[in-house]
Amino acid sequence: MPKDFSALSGFSRRDGALYCEELNLRELAQRFGTPLYVYSHQALKTALENWMRGIAGTNHRVFYAMKANSNLALLKFFHDSGTGFDIVSRGELQRALMAGAKGNDIVYSGVGKSREDIRAALRADIGCFNVESIPELDRINEVALEEKRMAPVSVRVNPDVDAKTHPYISTGLKNNKFGVSYDQTVALYQRAATLPGIRISGIDMHIGSQITELEPFVHAADKIFDIVDALAQNGIMLDHLDFGGGLGVRYTDETPPSAETLVKAVSRKAAERGFADLPIYFEPGRSLVARAGILLTTVEYLKPTEAKNFMIVDAAMNDMVRPTLYQAQMPLVNCTQRDAANLWDVVGPVCETGDFLARSIELAAQPGDVLAMTGAGAYGMSMASNYNSRGRAAEVLVSGSPAAAKRSKISWLWKTRFLRTHLFNKQFFDVHFP
Ligand code: PLP
């Protein structure tokens, strides 16, 4: 068991049993079936409060990057708590609106916005497009003119700063597909200033995800301030800065700075550079939700072989892809306390050798036991698929006492596994292409 299970806000072990707030996790597994994502309302609040302490007394704003987890119940929580949303697709736009957001609460990131995406965002009066290339800027201008609107834009700059994270989630190096080359940024703004459908609003960066050091953020921010200075010299004034997301969390033994520390460090740098009054947007995803969620899975079989011990569970890479995609290590804890741990590869039923949740971990478990994978609230369910025609996990948001346990809007619909798959697809199309 990871040393800090009880240090996870919203989760605890009591008399040998694991709890999410006041609910016994094993009982939740029985009631809703596994695989099951369980989120703690208290943990979401704790994570958000940390960001809010950072921005208190400033004109900065948090835009939750919903790609980390776009469950509608969570989105409603964030909207009700005053955050905006960072989106990357038309489907996410629909979800943000369904959660109650207004266009001005939304910033739109991503390298591949289609004409339809842009049109839908303009019609929703989007707060800002974060533009990532010249052809995208031109396309936004064209669609804005067709729609007889002005599109507010920021240019996403690629500051060529090493975020010191996994290469698949590093986005601010010049060989990444993201952002506009640092040296071409001022020229792009000058072009934007001549386009009749474009209103220059801010400047944007996002250098990667699961960043556990402060220094890359501050270094990248410093480089952005150089551009803001250069723009001002060219008569181009901005109404906000957007420093993206990327703050890491503790999965095992990482020691990332707190959100409050990060915000204050960046704000200090802004003040030093003479931009104390310019609002700063932050787009955190993972740091708001990762530690607020766990994935419950039931042990199906133990399969010791001469080479390895395999523990076969009912969650698979289609439910949680992070371990195989990013070599992510996420602790697995047995809801039933047992001794006599052994070394196991914990694998799912999907027909891929890469289908594993953990490799060579010490665990004591028997068939029928329910395991909890911690830190599963971010990039878990939102990256889930129906691969192997498997159904999707249900999701439960727990708030306080058993009586207040709320099923999320989506999991409410999903009675059986087959139905879950079916309805998810229907819901997906309903939501994204009404
Ligand atoms: N903003 C943008 C543009 C992103 O691409 C991402 C994630 O990749 C985020 C924000 C959120 O990052 P994180 O979940 O690491 O905070």
Boltz pocket constraint, residues with backbone or C-beta under 6 A from the ligand:
constraints:
  - pocket:
      binder: B
      contacts: [[A, 65], [A, 67], [A, 68], [A, 86], [A, 109], [A, 110], [A, 206], [A, 208], [A, 209], [A, 210], [A, 244], [A, 245], [A, 246], [A, 247], [A, 283], [A, 284], [A, 285], [A, 286], [A, 287]]
      max_distance: 6.0
